[in-house]
Amino acid sequence: MLADVIQRNIDRMQAFAAERGLDVRPHVKTHKCIEIGRRQLEAGAVGITAGNVGEAEVFAGAGFDDIFLAYPVWPSGTKGERIRELARTTSLRVGVDNAAAIEALADAMGDEPERLQVVIEVDCGARRSGAPPEAAGDLAQAARKRGLVPAGVFTYPGHGSSGPGSREPAAQDQEAALTTAVRSLKSVGITPEVVSAGSTPTVAYATSSVITEIRPGEYVFCDLNNTRLGACEEDQIALFVAATVVSDWVPDQVILDVGTKAMGREGTPEKGYGGVAGRKAVLAKLNEYHGFLAVPGGEERPSVGTVVPVVPNHVCPVVASFEELLVTDSKGTTLERWEVAARGRLS
């Protein structure tokens, strides 16, 4: 991992937001690392976004005190008590997209519902979680009636990752959905404090005046998917998996010691399951511990024992496979180890 490239990526995103009057609330699910989160705050981020209660607890325990849990949490099992405790020790916002969850969260907060802020999630075309934008006001009103604090609305334009031409249209869908959701809140007398947008692929187009904050995550490392989409440049990629060539018996192919356990399963045979920095070769197939690196004609095959820098298609699940990040810089002059502190915190 290249610390200087990470810092440039952080500073670039912060400058982009500052020019447009936006707050940055980076999603820590990408790196799960306290040291990187601190650098994001030091650069000017207003707080962090977490993907689940466990991630939020890890960062709260490290002193992060402004956390948005951007997920429609159902407070079953221990989650209700854990959310209540987080709301006592941090400024906590939690995503909701249905009335049943609002009731359950209010019950979980007991006699202190006012400690918990909720942000209504609306769908902008990703067809994942999220209520219809026009329903945001009714949900916010239901939360207010139960004593919770409706803080605003958020959405996720996930369909902006479907291809190089999808980023701007998805951002336009995001703007339209958030505009409708804000109007819905105002119709019931609630002025949203936060109107929150994602994501790394679409953030360049998240420039509407209705938006108050952005929640990019992958920008801190970048990856092949974002490079293919045009959301980042190759020199912005900061994380690589060090893979060793362990076999070369098959022509036009070598076997690396990374498979699905390290790289995840995101990819296709056509585009591959990861690439090698500075080469055209891609991982054409993965077993659990074997990576089949297809070497194009005319490109020299790396020999057995060679270590190659593999670039993930999608960086988030790859980071979650490792306990620590080996940190250097572009000149290779430093070496540190940073813990992937929220690894394994899945609920």
Phi, psi and omega in degrees: 000135184259108185294324181291325177291319176303313182298319177297320179296317178297312182295323180296315180294320180295320179294319177304313182293318182298322179297334184251007178069031181254146170276148174252126176232081189296148180272117185278356177298337179293314186251332178053028191236124183298317183299319180289319177302320178296321178295325177293319177293318180298330179282344177130002178299143183279343183174197180232161171250135177240158183263342178202176184296319181299316177300316180300319180296318180300314182286325175297320179296338178267006175101002176286124190241011178224100191230133173249117177269092189275068183202143180281079188292137168255116190278060179272168178056232181274354189296323181299312179296322181291321176295319179299318180293318177299321181292338177281332188251348180223167166277104190247130171241141182232138178282143174220149175221014179205158185291326181298318178294323177300314179298316182294320178293319178297318177297319181296329181281351176060235182267015179233046182297334183292348177285342186253124173267140176242145179238125185282123176272131177238151179273136178241017177126352179285340180055047176247234171275165182123130179283163171302140184305325182289349179269356186300318182297316179297320179292319178296321178294321178297320178295317180296322179296331179271003177093354174287163182254108177285113187266339182159210185222156174211163178208170181226113181274063186297336180288356174285358178258007187281345179174167184304330181267007187266346189294308183292316177301321179295321177295325176294320175299319178300312180301315181297317181294316180293323178298316178295319181295319177297317178299321179295318177297316182294332180293340177251016174084020181244121176264118184292134175281327183229136172233104197252132184237153169239181001217188181304313181298328186254356190298330180299338182253007180273065188246008180294146179292344179287336184278136178250335180213158178237149186235055178289152177233307187293340183305333185293328177250323192063169183196182183293322180302313181292329176294316179297325180286342185090012181274347174207165179259160181301326182283000175264356178285125188243351184235134181224150173260120180284112183241142182251136174289123183245348180203146181215030183289330184273127179302146178061025182203146166228158179255129177256158181271039173228132177227210184294333179297331180260321191259351188074191184241010185284126180147181176218160176302331182288314182262346179093176184243025182141161180230180178244128182303131178081003180231162173273345182299141178230158173284108185276342183199150177228134160257187183299319183234010181238131173248122182269100182270109178279123183257115182298154176302137180091349178257132183294135177282132174291142184277162178303134183096347179287137175263127181240145179274108181271132178260122180291151167296308181234117191286329188301307181292337178291314178302320182294348180274353187237151181275336181209160176251130174273119191251126173224200174225181185296339179264354180068029187265351180229160174209118176230170175234121178248130181288139169275081197294328182264013177300136178083354177273095190251002179208000000 
